[in-house]
């Protein structure tokens, strides 16, 4: 048993996974208590009257090809949110273990931890260093309680990409003690590569990816966790069978066809151009205090009167994210990049 599983909850390691109905698609299914007829409105390829594959091997193989990894290192989930929840449930005893996060960052890390009863240790990002991670402070908090360190890179909501060398240094420093989970939901929009290629050399590195952003499948809810095979095998014990719906599976297969991948690449390129343009034009507005550099499909902008800016956009039918509740962002709005027409409309409204 590797240390990756040794530090997990012992009761999870010892438990027996749920035994789902056997999966033999070539046979007539009279074993899973399903309805034998399709609904007349069912337009799916496989039929929604039947359960999907409990742990979808073909989907896993297709996603492994997309990310160029061994299928044994990949777990398909209902978005990155489910992967975050699975990790915390698997590694954190309620009232005993902890996670470390670096706010302002994605809120689901702390929500999932608190639902599990795990302690949340916060090491704020360094605003004066363009929201970089305070690695010295993060290492100062390492103790036996911390089982997971969550880093979002590029970070939500600040938009900056964290230094890869520093992340790998943290992984090495925590080797044998804690996993470093790098959430790369926005890495397709960044100018530097993913850390996935580093996983074989670093057992304690876990990478989360999603098809929600760059591939236009937010409604399909499909993400992946990529890590050590022992970790993936352990998480497969507790993920719900049939977690990925048949409609989601079929949507992912369509999104991974060559023409769809070309379309996604075009949209990514367009959003990068729009990101630079909108950032420049926002900075020229009299109410703008600062627009932070972004490696994502959104911009974090600070305004003299963020409430007025938000309200003006809302009154015009445009919804941007109010970030004033987040640590250190009392004047900030997060603006997701839209089409060029939508972006122009927002700029005109704010001007």
N, C-alpha and C positions, 0 to 999 in steps of 0.2 A: 504494500500500500504506500503510495507516494504521500509526501507531506501535504499536498494539495487537498487530499481527502482526509488526512489525519487530523487537520485542524477544524474540520466540519463537525457539526453536532453528531455525537456518537449515536444518538437514537435514530437519526436519519440514516447513518451508515448501516445500522443494524436492521432497519425496517424492511419489510417485503413490499415491493411495488404492487400496485393494483394489477390484477390479471384481467385484461380486457378480452373481448371475444376474439378468436383467432382471425387472422387476416389472410384469406385465400380467395382473391378476387375471381379466379377462374371457376369457382364452384357456385352453385345456386345457394343463396344465403337464407338458411332457415334456422339460424342459431343466435341472432342478435336482437330478436323481438322488434324488428323493423316492419313497416308497412310494405307489402310486396308491390304496390302500385305507385307510380309517380303521380304527383298532383298535375292537373292539366296546365297550370301556369308555370310549371318547372321547366326552365330553359337551360339548366346546367348540363354539362357534358356527361357527368357521371350519375346524376340523379340525386336529389336531396332527400329522397325517402330512405336512402342508405347512409349509414355513418361513413365519414371519410376514414382514410387510413389512420389508425390510432397514433402512430409516430411516423409521419410521412417520409418514407425513405427516398422516393423519387424527388420530392420537393427538397429534401436535405441535399441530395446529390446535385440538383440544379443550382442551389444556393452555394454549395461548396465550389462548383465550377466558377460561379460569378466572383467569389472572393478568393479563388485559387488556394483552397485549403483542403486538407483531408476531411472527408465527411465525418470521421470519428471525432473531430475537434469542433463540430458545429451543432448547435441546438437551435432549431426553428421555434420561435415563440410568437405570442400575440403582441407584437411590437416589443420595443426595448423595455417597456414598463414591466412586462411579465418576467423578463430576464432579471431585472433589478429585484423584483419581489421574490423570485425563486432563490437568488443568491442569498438574500438576507434571511429568508426562512431556513435555508440549508445551513448557514454558518453562524447564526446568532441565536443563542438561548435568550429567552425573554428575561429581562432584569439582570442579565449577566454580561453579555457581550456588547460590542459597540461597532459603529462604523465611523469613518472620518470623511468629511466633505469640506469643500472650499467655496463658501458663498461669496458673492451671489452666484448661484448655479441652479441647475435643474431641480425643481421642487420634489420630484418623485423619490429621490434618494431618502430624504428625511421622512416623507410620508410613509413609505414602505417600512422604514426602520421603526417608526413609532407604532405602526399597526402591529408589528411583531414584538414590541416591547423592548427593542434594543436602544441603547444610548446613542445619541448623535453628538459627535465631537466636531465642532466647527473651527476651521482654520481659515480665516478670511483671505481672499485674494488681495494682492497688493495693488491698490488703485494707482499709486504713484509709479508703479512699474508696468503700466498698461495691463493691469489685472493678471499678472503672472502669479504662479503658486509660490507661497513662502515655504520652500522645501525644508529649511532649518526648523521652522515652527512645526511643520507637519511631522518631521522626524522626532521632535521633542515630545510629541504626544503618543509616540508608539509605546504600547504596553500590551500585556496579554489580553486585554479586553477587546482591542481593535482587531477585527478579523477581515474587514473590507475597507479599502480606501477608494472612494469614487472620484474620478477626475473626468470632467467633460471637456473634450478637445476636438474641434473648436467648442468654446464654452457658450452655453446658453444661460444668461442673456447677453453676456458682454461681447460675444462674437470672435474673440481672439483664440488662436491656436496655441496650446501649451508647448513648451520646449520638449522635443522627443528625448534628447539626451538626459534631461533632468528627470523625466518620467522613468526612463530605464534605470537611472541611478537609484530612484526610489524603490523600484521593483527589486533591485539587487540588495538594497539595504533591508528590505522587509522579507527577503527570501526565507522560507521556512516558517514564517510567522503570520503573514497576512497576504491577501490577494490585492493587487492593484487593478481596479476595473476602469478601463478607459472607454468612455462613451463617445463614439465617433459618429453620432447621428448626422453631423453636417460635414463630414470629411470630404465628400465629393465636391464641395464648393471651395475647398482649401487649396493652397498652392504647394502643399507638401504631402507626401504619401502617408498612408495608413501605417499603424504599428503592427498590423496583422503579421507581417513577415518576421517580426521579432518573437512571436509566441513560441516557436520550437526551441529557442535558446533560453527562454525565460518562463519557467513553469508557473510563476506567480502572476503572470500578465494575462488579463482577460480583456477582450475587446467586444464592445457592443456595436452592432450596425443595424440599420433599419432601411426598409424600402419606402417609408412614409414620405421622405423629403424629396430626394433627387429622382426617385422613380415614380412619383405621383400615386402612391398606393396608401395614403394615410387612412382611407376608409376600409382597406382590406386588412389592416392590422397584422403586419408580418415583419418581424425583426429577427435578428440572430444573435446568439452568444457564441463567441469563438474563443477557445481556450484549451487547456490540457485535456487529453482524452479522459483521464480519470475524473476530472471535474464534470465534463459533459455527461459521462455515464452516471454520476451521482445525481445530477439534476434531472436526468431522464426518469429517475425513480419517483420524483415528486411532481413533475409537470402533469397536468391533467391529460388523460388520453383524449383524442379527438379535439385537441386545443385549437388547431388551425382548421377552420371550416372549409368545406368543399369549394364554396364560391371564392374564398381567399386563395386556396391552392390554384384554382384555375386562373384567377387574376394574375397571380405571380408568374405562372408559366407563360401567359400572354405578354407580360411585361419584360420577360427575359428573351423574347424572340428578337432576332437581329434588327428588324425594322424598329421595334419599340425601343431597343437600346440606343439606336441612332437618334431617335426622337428625344430620348432623355438627355443624351449628350448635347444636343442642340439647345435644349431648354436650360441646361446647366450653364452653357456658354453665354446664353442670352442674359441669364440672371447675374452672372459675373459682370457683364458689361453694365447692366442696369445698376448693380450695386455701386460701382465706381461713379456713375453719373448721378444717381440720387444722392449719394454721400456728398459730392461736390456741391450740388444745388441746395441741399439742406444747410450746409455750412454757410451759405450766403444769406440765409434768412435772418432778419433782425432779431427774432426771438430765440434763435439757436445759440446755445452755450457751447456745445461740443458734440461731434459725431465721432464715435469710436471706430477705429479700423476693424473691419470684419472679414472673417474667412468663412462666412456662412451665407444663408439666403435671407438674412435680415440685418437690420442696422439698429444699434443702440444709440439713441440721440437724447441729449439733455437740453431742456428748454428753460428759459426764464420763467415761463408760466405754463408748465406741462398740463395743468388741468384745462386751461383754455385751448391749448393745441389739441388735446384729446377730444374736447367737446366739439370743436370746429370740424374735426374729421368725422366724428360720429354724426353730427347734424347733416353732413353731406353724404351719409350712407357708407362711410369708410370706418372700419373697426381696427384700431391699433391696440397694442397691449400696454396697459398702464403698469409700469414697474416701480412706482413710488413706494411700494411696501417692502421692496427688496433691500437688503443691506447695502448702504452706501449709494442708493439710486433714487434719492428723494426727488429728483427733477427729471427722471428718465422715462422715455417711452420706447418700446421695442416695435419696430416697423418691419413687418414681413414684406419682402419685395413682391410686387404683383407684376402684371403685364406692363409694358411701356405706357399704355393708355391709362391704366389704373395709377401707376406711379406719377404720371403727369397731373392727373386729377388731384392727388394728394398734395403735391407740391404747390399747385395753384391755390388749393384751399388754405394751406398753411401760410402762403405768401400774402 
